[in-house]
Amino acid sequence: MTTRRKYSKEFKLDAVSLVTDQGYTRVEAARSLDICAQMLGRWVKEHQTGDDQAFRGNGKLTPEQEEIKKLKVQVKRLEMEK
């Protein structure tokens, strides 16, 4: 069984830069970096719609997700008090 490769945020940003800034196609950039073109496409899409939240890493929540989590805990606590 193979293990999943993990890529740093810097690597992903550099890979996305090849496509968005330097004019490489996704296939060319993916081939030169030895990664899957579909994965690079996901990275480009996430970067374009991520508004500085792209490539947060595993387990790191967006501010909205953190607020929802806190509110759920508060609701549960209040229900228990009731």
C-alpha positions in Angstrom: 0.0 0.0 0.0 1.3 3.4 -0.9 1.3 6.4 1.4 -0.2 9.7 0.3 2.3 12.4 -0.5 1.8 15.7 1.3 2.7 19.0 -0.3 3.6 22.2 1.6 1.6 25.4 1.1 4.7 26.9 -0.6 4.9 24.1 -3.1 1.2 24.4 -4.0 1.5 28.2 -4.4 4.6 27.7 -6.7 2.7 25.1 -8.7 -0.3 27.4 -9.1 2.0 30.2 -10.1 3.3 28.2 -13.0 -0.2 28.0 -14.4 -1.6 31.4 -13.5 1.5 33.7 -13.8 3.9 32.0 -16.1 1.6 30.6 -18.8 2.1 26.9 -18.5 -0.8 24.6 -19.1 -1.9 22.5 -16.2 -0.7 19.4 -17.9 2.8 20.8 -18.6 3.2 22.2 -15.1 2.0 18.9 -13.5 4.3 16.8 -15.7 7.3 19.0 -14.8 6.5 18.8 -11.0 5.6 15.0 -11.2 2.1 15.5 -9.9 -1.4 14.7 -11.2 -2.9 17.3 -13.5 -6.3 17.0 -11.9 -4.7 17.7 -8.5 -3.1 20.8 -9.9 -6.4 21.9 -11.3 -8.0 21.6 -7.9 -5.2 23.7 -6.4 -5.7 26.4 -9.0 -9.4 26.4 -8.4 -9.0 26.5 -4.6 -6.5 29.3 -4.9 -8.8 31.4 -7.2 -11.8 31.0 -4.9 -10.0 30.7 -1.6 -9.6 34.4 -0.6 -6.4 33.7 1.5 -7.9 30.6 3.0 -6.5 28.3 0.3 -4.2 25.5 1.5 -4.9 25.8 5.2 -3.8 22.3 5.9 -5.4 19.3 7.6 -7.6 20.2 10.6 -7.3 24.0 10.2 -10.8 25.5 10.1 -11.8 28.7 8.4 -13.1 31.5 10.7 -16.6 30.7 9.7 -16.2 27.0 10.5 -14.6 27.9 13.9 -17.6 30.1 14.8 -20.1 27.4 13.8 -18.2 24.9 16.0 -18.2 27.3 19.0 -21.9 28.0 18.5 -22.8 24.3 18.4 -20.9 23.7 21.6 -22.8 26.7 23.2 -26.2 25.4 22.0 -25.4 21.9 23.4 -24.4 23.5 26.7 -27.6 25.6 26.9 -29.8 22.6 26.0 -28.2 20.6 28.8 -28.8 23.5 31.3 -32.5 23.7 30.2 
